[in-house]
Amino acid sequence: MNRQKASYRFYRYTGKTLYAKREISYELRLTAQLVLDELCFNWNKQKLEMAINHSVDTGDKEQFLLLSEAYRSYIWE
């Protein structure tokens, strides 16, 4: 099998210079993740509370029992 030759030509890049981004520190990433987790937790808990209150207002016992079971994970300490 014959080897094939490859020839390269290099041209100077005339566009805008690209710079590498600095990596975000671990502490900042962890803080951002914790804040987002807390926001999602509170939003989900509030939506669940609204659904439970609606099921109580409408008198839907099955829905209330289902939602209250899911709500237990939010009040576990």
C-alpha positions as CSV (number, residue, x, y, z in Angstrom):
1,M,0.0,0.0,0.0
2,N,1.4,3.3,-1.0
3,R,1.5,6.2,1.5
4,Q,-0.2,9.3,0.4
5,K,1.4,12.7,1.0
6,A,-0.4,15.5,2.6
7,S,0.7,19.1,2.1
8,Y,-0.6,21.9,4.3
9,R,-0.6,25.6,3.8
10,F,-0.9,28.0,6.7
11,Y,-2.5,31.4,6.2
12,R,-2.5,34.2,8.8
13,Y,-5.9,34.6,10.3
14,T,-7.1,38.1,9.5
15,G,-10.3,38.1,11.6
16,K,-10.9,39.2,15.1
17,T,-8.7,37.7,17.7
18,L,-10.4,34.9,19.8
19,Y,-9.7,34.8,23.5
20,A,-10.2,31.8,25.8
21,K,-12.8,32.3,28.6
22,R,-11.7,32.0,32.2
23,E,-13.2,29.1,34.0
24,I,-15.8,30.0,36.7
25,S,-14.5,29.2,40.2
26,Y,-16.0,26.2,42.1
27,E,-17.4,28.4,44.9
28,L,-19.3,30.6,42.4
29,R,-20.7,27.6,40.6
30,L,-21.7,25.9,43.8
31,T,-23.4,29.1,45.1
32,A,-25.3,29.6,41.8
33,Q,-26.4,25.9,41.9
34,L,-27.6,26.2,45.5
35,V,-29.6,29.4,44.7
36,L,-31.2,27.8,41.7
37,D,-32.1,24.7,43.7
38,E,-33.7,26.9,46.4
39,L,-35.7,28.9,43.9
40,C,-37.0,25.7,42.2
41,F,-37.8,24.1,45.6
42,N,-39.8,27.1,46.7
43,W,-41.6,27.5,43.4
44,N,-42.6,23.8,43.3
45,K,-43.7,23.9,47.0
46,Q,-45.8,27.0,46.3
47,K,-47.5,25.4,43.3
48,L,-48.2,22.2,45.3
49,E,-49.7,24.3,48.1
50,M,-51.9,26.1,45.6
51,A,-53.1,22.7,44.2
52,I,-53.8,21.4,47.7
53,N,-55.8,24.5,48.6
54,H,-57.7,24.2,45.4
55,S,-58.5,20.5,46.0
56,V,-59.7,21.4,49.5
57,D,-61.9,24.2,48.1
58,T,-63.5,21.9,45.5
59,G,-63.8,19.0,48.0
60,D,-61.8,16.5,45.9
61,K,-60.6,14.1,48.6
62,E,-58.6,11.8,46.2
63,Q,-56.7,14.6,44.7
64,F,-56.0,16.1,48.2
65,L,-54.6,12.7,49.5
66,L,-52.4,12.4,46.4
67,L,-51.1,15.9,46.7
68,S,-50.6,15.8,50.5
69,E,-48.5,12.6,50.0
70,A,-46.3,14.5,47.5
71,Y,-46.1,17.5,49.9
72,R,-44.6,15.4,52.7
73,S,-41.3,15.5,50.9
74,Y,-41.3,19.3,51.1
75,I,-41.8,19.5,54.9
76,W,-39.5,16.6,55.9
77,E,-36.8,17.9,58.2
